[in-house]
Amino acid sequence: MAYIQTVKVVTGDTLPELTVALKDSNTAASGKTLDENDNTTWAPIDLTGASVKLRIRAVGETTVLKTLTMSITDATGGKAATTYPSDTWTTPGVFEGEVEITFGGGGIQTLYDLVKFNVRGDFD
């Protein structure tokens, strides 16, 4: 599976904030020529009226352990962010997150690539 980024955290952490820039690989950004292999040429997904969730599970498992609602920080720029409640990272391991957008009209789009989380135990 392809990962868009890897976040390293320690059990009990609530930061760093995870920020994602959601882009449409089928539409060229303003002033760019679309190149399917270059995400800098992709247009941002307009999140106006949408909601964004991050669903987390352990790598190799199917059970979703946590679903977080992300804050839309720039709707027309396709940006959303979240921090983690203190009960998110309770055990060390490798986890993956799926970003899901629900648009105002009810349509759902899920990012194909995932976010990877490497979680180590803390010293306490």
N, C-alpha and C positions, 0 to 999 in steps of 0.2 A: 504494500500500500504506500502511496506517496503522501508525504507530510509537507504542509506549507511552512511549518516552523516547529521548532522544539523549544519547550519552556521547561526550565529546571526550577523545581521548588522543593521545599522541605515540609514534612508533615506539619500541619497546623498553620501553614502560611496563608495569608489572605492577599498577598501581593507577590509578584508584580502584576499590574493590570495587563490583561490580554487585550490588544487592539487588533482588529482585522479590517482590511480594506477589501471589500467585496467587489469583484470586477466581472464583466461579461466577456468571455473569450470569443464571442461571436460578433461583437460590435467594436468598431474602432473608437478610441478616445479622440476627442476633438483635436484636430490638427495632426493626427497620426495615421499611418497606414497600418491596417490590421496585420499582425504577424502572430499566428496561433502559438508560436514558441516563445514569444516575448510579452510577458504580462504588462510591461510598461506601455504597450500599444492598446491595451484593452480599456474599454469605457467602464466607469464605475456603475454599479447597479444602484438605481435610485431607490432608496429605502423609505421614501415619503409614505406615511400611512402603514408601514410594515412593522413587524416585530421580528426579532432575531433571538434564537436560542442556541446555547451550547450544550450538547448532550455528551456526557463523559462515561466511558467504560474502560475496564482493564483491557490491555492488548490481548487478543486471543479469546476474549469472552464476548457474550452476546447481551448480557444484562446491563442496562443503563444504570449507573450508580448515582448519577446526579444530573439534573437539568437546570441550567442557569439561564435566566433571562438577561440578555445583553442590552446595554443602553445604546441607543443610536446617537452617535456623537456628531455625525455629519451626514444627513440623509441624502442629499444630492451627490455627495462624494463617496457614498457607499461604505461609510465607516461605522463600526460598532465596537463596544468595549465592555469588559466585565472584570470585576475582582472576584474573589472566592470567599464564600462564607467560611467561617472557621471549621465547619464540619466537612469541608470538601476533600481535603487531603488528610485522611486519617491513617492510612497505611502506606508504607513505601512500595514502589513498584513502577511499572511503565503503563501509562494510560493513554487513551486517544480521545479526542474531542471532535464531534461532528457539528458543523455550523448549519443551522436550518433557518431559512427566511420564510415567513408567512406574510404575503402581501395583503393589502387592504381588501382586495377583491376575493380573497380566500385561496389563491394559488400558493403552492408551496414549492420552494426551490432549496435543495440541499447541496452544499459545496461538495464536490467529488473528493478533493483532497482533504486530509484530516490535520488536526493539530496534535502534536505528540507532547506528552508530559512525562518527564523523568522526575520521580519523587523519591527522595531519600529520607530516612528517619532522622529526627532531630536528636540532640544530645540529652534531652530531659527524660 
